[in-house]
Structures are given as structure tokens and as C-alpha cells.
Amino acid sequence: MRRLASLLSFLFHPVFVPVYFLLFLLYVHPIHFLGYTGPQKKIVLLQSIALFTFFPLVTVALLKALGFISSIQLKEQKDRIIPLVASGIWYFWIWYVWKNIPGQPSVTIHYALGVWL
């Protein structure tokens, strides 16, 4: 039972949820992406994976390697401050980039803003 709980905790970690929702928008509810080809959808997906998931995880790994945090599991409250701010910066960045791309569906722009806020 503990393994199942750990697996579910990993799968539904907040760092992955924005990508899951974007996958839903791209492939289950694609009305917002009419006119997007398969490669264009993959670019949007890769952008979201990079900025919603990859860079925040790399930031935590770098903070651990540099000794700013004691564990990558962020068990202590003081360890969570810098990763939270860094993730906020990455989330702002994807909103800012998507906002300035002509033709970007407004749903992704609003979603990125919602994730950032």
C-alpha cells in the first residue's frame, strides 16, 4: 500500500499537473488548437514540459548540489522558499513567452497565467 501511495504521490506531483492539463487540451479537447499540425502541438507540449516541469526540477537539483537545500524532498519549510520562487519565475516566463507569440491560443496563455498566479 505504501508503494501505491508513493507512486500516486509521484504521478500527481504538482510539478507534473500543468503538463497533464495541457496534454488534455492538446489531444482530448483540441478545439483550441484547430489549424495546429502535429509538430506544432509537439512544440507547445515540449515548451510546457521544459518550463513547467524540467527547469523547476533542475533548479531543485542545482540547489541541492550547491548546498542551499538539505534534501530534494524539501522536508523543511526553509528549503521550500527558493524552489517556490524559482518555479514562479519559470511559470512567469512561459506565460510571458506564450503571450508574445502571435497566434498562440488564448486558452494556453490564460492557463499559464493561472499556473503562475
Short mmCIF file of the C-alpha atoms (twelve columns), coordinates in Angstrom:
data_MODEL
# 
_entry.id   MODEL 
# 
loop_
_atom_site.group_PDB 
_atom_site.id 
_atom_site.type_symbol 
_atom_site.label_atom_id 
_atom_site.label_alt_id 
_atom_site.label_comp_id 
_atom_site.label_asym_id 
_atom_site.label_seq_id 
_atom_site.Cartn_x 
_atom_site.Cartn_y 
_atom_site.Cartn_z 
_atom_site.pdbx_PDB_model_num 
ATOM 1   C CA . MET A 1   0.000   0.000  0.000   1 
ATOM 2   C CA . ARG A 2   2.879   2.335  0.780   1 
ATOM 3   C CA . ARG A 3   4.329   1.765  -2.715  1 
ATOM 4   C CA . LEU A 4   0.999   2.659  -4.304  1 
ATOM 5   C CA . ALA A 5   0.827   5.830  -2.234  1 
ATOM 6   C CA . SER A 6   4.361   6.766  -3.280  1 
ATOM 7   C CA . LEU A 7   3.569   6.087  -6.931  1 
ATOM 8   C CA . LEU A 8   0.409   8.189  -6.821  1 
ATOM 9   C CA . SER A 9   2.263   10.924 -4.981  1 
ATOM 10  C CA . PHE A 10  4.903   10.944 -7.709  1 
ATOM 11  C CA . LEU A 11  2.439   10.826 -10.623 1 
ATOM 12  C CA . PHE A 12  0.266   13.619 -9.282  1 
ATOM 13  C CA . HIS A 13  3.061   15.822 -8.003  1 
ATOM 14  C CA . PRO A 14  2.163   19.491 -8.632  1 
ATOM 15  C CA . VAL A 15  5.137   19.931 -10.945 1 
ATOM 16  C CA . PHE A 16  3.575   17.486 -13.442 1 
ATOM 17  C CA . VAL A 17  -0.073  18.602 -13.285 1 
ATOM 18  C CA . PRO A 18  0.263   21.599 -15.673 1 
ATOM 19  C CA . VAL A 19  1.656   19.284 -18.350 1 
ATOM 20  C CA . TYR A 20  -1.173  16.782 -17.829 1 
ATOM 21  C CA . PHE A 21  -3.739  19.521 -18.343 1 
ATOM 22  C CA . LEU A 22  -2.002  20.758 -21.470 1 
ATOM 23  C CA . LEU A 23  -1.944  17.196 -22.813 1 
ATOM 24  C CA . PHE A 24  -5.683  17.109 -22.183 1 
ATOM 25  C CA . LEU A 25  -6.154  20.368 -24.072 1 
ATOM 26  C CA . LEU A 26  -3.963  19.297 -26.982 1 
ATOM 27  C CA . TYR A 27  -5.243  15.799 -27.579 1 
ATOM 28  C CA . VAL A 28  -8.582  15.284 -25.824 1 
ATOM 29  C CA . HIS A 29  -10.099 18.745 -26.273 1 
ATOM 30  C CA . PRO A 30  -8.255  20.049 -29.360 1 
ATOM 31  C CA . ILE A 31  -10.838 22.665 -30.387 1 
ATOM 32  C CA . HIS A 32  -8.487  25.403 -29.177 1 
ATOM 33  C CA . PHE A 33  -5.709  24.148 -31.427 1 
ATOM 34  C CA . LEU A 34  -7.517  23.985 -34.750 1 
ATOM 35  C CA . GLY A 35  -5.029  24.592 -37.513 1 
ATOM 36  C CA . TYR A 36  -2.122  23.306 -35.458 1 
ATOM 37  C CA . THR A 37  -0.268  20.448 -37.099 1 
ATOM 38  C CA . GLY A 38  1.147   17.532 -35.139 1 
ATOM 39  C CA . PRO A 39  4.640   19.070 -34.956 1 
ATOM 40  C CA . GLN A 40  3.219   22.410 -33.782 1 
ATOM 41  C CA . LYS A 41  1.334   20.659 -30.983 1 
ATOM 42  C CA . LYS A 42  4.523   18.859 -30.002 1 
ATOM 43  C CA . ILE A 43  6.372   22.179 -29.814 1 
ATOM 44  C CA . VAL A 44  3.738   23.560 -27.434 1 
ATOM 45  C CA . LEU A 45  3.971   20.368 -25.393 1 
ATOM 46  C CA . LEU A 46  7.782   20.487 -25.273 1 
ATOM 47  C CA . GLN A 47  7.690   24.136 -24.218 1 
ATOM 48  C CA . SER A 48  5.336   23.286 -21.384 1 
ATOM 49  C CA . ILE A 49  7.369   20.258 -20.282 1 
ATOM 50  C CA . ALA A 50  10.540  22.344 -20.282 1 
ATOM 51  C CA . LEU A 51  9.215   25.307 -18.340 1 
ATOM 52  C CA . PHE A 52  6.531   23.732 -16.149 1 
ATOM 53  C CA . THR A 53  8.488   20.597 -15.204 1 
ATOM 54  C CA . PHE A 54  12.097  20.280 -16.362 1 
ATOM 55  C CA . PHE A 55  13.512  23.639 -15.281 1 
ATOM 56  C CA . PRO A 56  11.875  23.610 -11.821 1 
ATOM 57  C CA . LEU A 57  13.229  20.091 -11.224 1 
ATOM 58  C CA . VAL A 58  16.695  21.075 -12.429 1 
ATOM 59  C CA . THR A 59  16.542  24.118 -10.167 1 
ATOM 60  C CA . VAL A 60  15.886  21.891 -7.151  1 
ATOM 61  C CA . ALA A 61  18.725  19.568 -8.184  1 
ATOM 62  C CA . LEU A 62  21.102  22.522 -8.521  1 
ATOM 63  C CA . LEU A 63  20.043  23.906 -5.157  1 
ATOM 64  C CA . LYS A 64  20.775  20.521 -3.592  1 
ATOM 65  C CA . ALA A 65  24.141  20.246 -5.350  1 
ATOM 66  C CA . LEU A 66  25.125  23.739 -4.215  1 
ATOM 67  C CA . GLY A 67  24.037  23.078 -0.641  1 
ATOM 68  C CA . PHE A 68  21.202  25.598 -0.489  1 
ATOM 69  C CA . ILE A 69  18.719  22.879 0.473   1 
ATOM 70  C CA . SER A 70  19.263  19.792 2.604   1 
ATOM 71  C CA . SER A 71  17.123  17.341 0.607   1 
ATOM 72  C CA . ILE A 72  15.441  17.240 -2.780  1 
ATOM 73  C CA . GLN A 73  12.288  16.162 -0.966  1 
ATOM 74  C CA . LEU A 74  12.143  19.633 0.634   1 
ATOM 75  C CA . LYS A 75  11.110  18.327 4.033   1 
ATOM 76  C CA . GLU A 76  11.936  21.524 5.911   1 
ATOM 77  C CA . GLN A 77  9.959   24.696 5.376   1 
ATOM 78  C CA . LYS A 78  13.058  26.826 4.795   1 
ATOM 79  C CA . ASP A 79  14.087  24.501 1.954   1 
ATOM 80  C CA . ARG A 80  10.889  25.269 0.034   1 
ATOM 81  C CA . ILE A 81  11.314  29.031 -0.294  1 
ATOM 82  C CA . ILE A 82  13.904  29.226 -3.083  1 
ATOM 83  C CA . PRO A 83  12.337  26.453 -5.230  1 
ATOM 84  C CA . LEU A 84  8.937   28.116 -4.899  1 
ATOM 85  C CA . VAL A 85  10.294  31.462 -6.065  1 
ATOM 86  C CA . ALA A 86  12.296  29.817 -8.862  1 
ATOM 87  C CA . SER A 87  9.249   27.887 -10.078 1 
ATOM 88  C CA . GLY A 88  7.269   31.111 -10.042 1 
ATOM 89  C CA . ILE A 89  9.892   32.686 -12.280 1 
ATOM 90  C CA . TRP A 90  9.755   29.763 -14.721 1 
ATOM 91  C CA . TYR A 91  5.946   29.868 -14.740 1 
ATOM 92  C CA . PHE A 92  6.005   33.623 -15.370 1 
ATOM 93  C CA . TRP A 93  8.453   33.068 -18.204 1 
ATOM 94  C CA . ILE A 94  6.235   30.591 -20.079 1 
ATOM 95  C CA . TRP A 95  3.261   32.929 -19.690 1 
ATOM 96  C CA . TYR A 96  5.323   35.837 -20.994 1 
ATOM 97  C CA . VAL A 97  6.653   33.853 -23.965 1 
ATOM 98  C CA . TRP A 98  3.253   32.443 -24.907 1 
ATOM 99  C CA . LYS A 99  1.628   35.860 -24.515 1 
ATOM 100 C CA . ASN A 100 4.032   37.301 -27.096 1 
ATOM 101 C CA . ILE A 101 3.745   34.513 -29.676 1 
ATOM 102 C CA . PRO A 102 1.351   35.588 -32.427 1 
ATOM 103 C CA . GLY A 103 -1.449  33.092 -32.930 1 
ATOM 104 C CA . GLN A 104 -0.932  31.327 -29.611 1 
ATOM 105 C CA . PRO A 105 -4.321  30.050 -28.409 1 
ATOM 106 C CA . SER A 106 -5.661  32.256 -25.657 1 
ATOM 107 C CA . VAL A 107 -6.509  29.217 -23.548 1 
ATOM 108 C CA . THR A 108 -2.808  28.399 -23.165 1 
ATOM 109 C CA . ILE A 109 -1.976  31.997 -22.302 1 
ATOM 110 C CA . HIS A 110 -4.693  32.136 -19.662 1 
ATOM 111 C CA . TYR A 111 -3.730  28.722 -18.354 1 
ATOM 112 C CA . ALA A 112 -0.068  29.704 -17.993 1 
ATOM 113 C CA . LEU A 113 -1.158  32.860 -16.178 1 
ATOM 114 C CA . GLY A 114 -3.319  30.760 -13.863 1 
ATOM 115 C CA . VAL A 115 -0.454  28.397 -13.107 1 
ATOM 116 C CA . TRP A 116 1.832   31.326 -12.404 1 
ATOM 117 C CA . LEU A 117 -0.629  33.047 -10.083 1 
# 
